[in-house]
């Protein structure tokens, strides 16, 4: 993939992840019934919605800034892993709900990987049978 196309694709993936996570974080700041009900289903108290929303938006802000994007991606990975664990714990449908946070994390890291040459240098994709030589 060309560098220009790679960077554009990376920004699109990051933008999609940012849009979804920003929406998700903001709706947790406003006490609306569907958010409170979904938190109760997951076993969280209703009062946790604001704290979760603030935490999510703080991680997202770090991810959105180019200088701190890797730190933000690491923190978002932990946040999304917790969401996955919560869904698995209540036995939500695997592909449509439990793994949805993993799909978002793939967008977070995939977008960052495609748009950041230093990350691609740190984590190179190796091709061919000779890639595992000792």
Secondary structure as a PSIPRED ss2 file (coil, helix, strand):
# PSIPRED VFORMAT (PSIPRED V4.0)

   1 X C   1.000  0.000  0.000
   2 X C   1.000  0.000  0.000
   3 X H   0.000  1.000  0.000
   4 X H   0.000  1.000  0.000
   5 X H   0.000  1.000  0.000
   6 X H   0.000  1.000  0.000
   7 X H   0.000  1.000  0.000
   8 X H   0.000  1.000  0.000
   9 X H   0.000  1.000  0.000
  10 X H   0.000  1.000  0.000
  11 X H   0.000  1.000  0.000
  12 X H   0.000  1.000  0.000
  13 X H   0.000  1.000  0.000
  14 X H   0.000  1.000  0.000
  15 X H   0.000  1.000  0.000
  16 X H   0.000  1.000  0.000
  17 X H   0.000  1.000  0.000
  18 X H   0.000  1.000  0.000
  19 X H   0.000  1.000  0.000
  20 X H   0.000  1.000  0.000
  21 X H   0.000  1.000  0.000
  22 X H   0.000  1.000  0.000
  23 X H   0.000  1.000  0.000
  24 X H   0.000  1.000  0.000
  25 X H   0.000  1.000  0.000
  26 X H   0.000  1.000  0.000
  27 X H   0.000  1.000  0.000
  28 X H   0.000  1.000  0.000
  29 X H   0.000  1.000  0.000
  30 X C   1.000  0.000  0.000
  31 X C   1.000  0.000  0.000
  32 X C   1.000  0.000  0.000
  33 X H   0.000  1.000  0.000
  34 X H   0.000  1.000  0.000
  35 X H   0.000  1.000  0.000
  36 X H   0.000  1.000  0.000
  37 X H   0.000  1.000  0.000
  38 X H   0.000  1.000  0.000
  39 X H   0.000  1.000  0.000
  40 X H   0.000  1.000  0.000
  41 X H   0.000  1.000  0.000
  42 X H   0.000  1.000  0.000
  43 X C   1.000  0.000  0.000
  44 X C   1.000  0.000  0.000
  45 X C   1.000  0.000  0.000
  46 X C   1.000  0.000  0.000
  47 X C   1.000  0.000  0.000
  48 X H   0.000  1.000  0.000
  49 X H   0.000  1.000  0.000
  50 X H   0.000  1.000  0.000
  51 X H   0.000  1.000  0.000
  52 X H   0.000  1.000  0.000
  53 X H   0.000  1.000  0.000
  54 X H   0.000  1.000  0.000
  55 X H   0.000  1.000  0.000
  56 X H   0.000  1.000  0.000
  57 X H   0.000  1.000  0.000
  58 X H   0.000  1.000  0.000
  59 X H   0.000  1.000  0.000
  60 X H   0.000  1.000  0.000
  61 X H   0.000  1.000  0.000
  62 X H   0.000  1.000  0.000
  63 X H   0.000  1.000  0.000
  64 X H   0.000  1.000  0.000
  65 X C   1.000  0.000  0.000
  66 X H   0.000  1.000  0.000
  67 X H   0.000  1.000  0.000
  68 X H   0.000  1.000  0.000
  69 X H   0.000  1.000  0.000
  70 X H   0.000  1.000  0.000
  71 X H   0.000  1.000  0.000
  72 X H   0.000  1.000  0.000
  73 X H   0.000  1.000  0.000
  74 X H   0.000  1.000  0.000
  75 X H   0.000  1.000  0.000
  76 X H   0.000  1.000  0.000
  77 X H   0.000  1.000  0.000
  78 X H   0.000  1.000  0.000
  79 X H   0.000  1.000  0.000
  80 X H   0.000  1.000  0.000
  81 X H   0.000  1.000  0.000
  82 X H   0.000  1.000  0.000
  83 X H   0.000  1.000  0.000
  84 X H   0.000  1.000  0.000
  85 X H   0.000  1.000  0.000
  86 X H   0.000  1.000  0.000
  87 X H   0.000  1.000  0.000
  88 X H   0.000  1.000  0.000
  89 X H   0.000  1.000  0.000
  90 X C   1.000  0.000  0.000
  91 X C   1.000  0.000  0.000
  92 X C   1.000  0.000  0.000
  93 X C   1.000  0.000  0.000
  94 X H   0.000  1.000  0.000
  95 X H   0.000  1.000  0.000
  96 X H   0.000  1.000  0.000
  97 X H   0.000  1.000  0.000
  98 X H   0.000  1.000  0.000
  99 X C   1.000  0.000  0.000
 100 X H   0.000  1.000  0.000
 101 X H   0.000  1.000  0.000
 102 X H   0.000  1.000  0.000
 103 X H   0.000  1.000  0.000
 104 X H   0.000  1.000  0.000
 105 X H   0.000  1.000  0.000
 106 X H   0.000  1.000  0.000
 107 X H   0.000  1.000  0.000
 108 X H   0.000  1.000  0.000
 109 X H   0.000  1.000  0.000
 110 X H   0.000  1.000  0.000
 111 X H   0.000  1.000  0.000
 112 X H   0.000  1.000  0.000
 113 X H   0.000  1.000  0.000
 114 X H   0.000  1.000  0.000
 115 X H   0.000  1.000  0.000
 116 X C   1.000  0.000  0.000
 117 X H   0.000  1.000  0.000
 118 X H   0.000  1.000  0.000
 119 X H   0.000  1.000  0.000
 120 X H   0.000  1.000  0.000
 121 X H   0.000  1.000  0.000
 122 X H   0.000  1.000  0.000
 123 X C   1.000  0.000  0.000
 124 X C   1.000  0.000  0.000
 125 X C   1.000  0.000  0.000
 126 X C   1.000  0.000  0.000
 127 X C   1.000  0.000  0.000
 128 X C   1.000  0.000  0.000
 129 X H   0.000  1.000  0.000
 130 X H   0.000  1.000  0.000
 131 X H   0.000  1.000  0.000
 132 X H   0.000  1.000  0.000
 133 X C   1.000  0.000  0.000
 134 X C   1.000  0.000  0.000
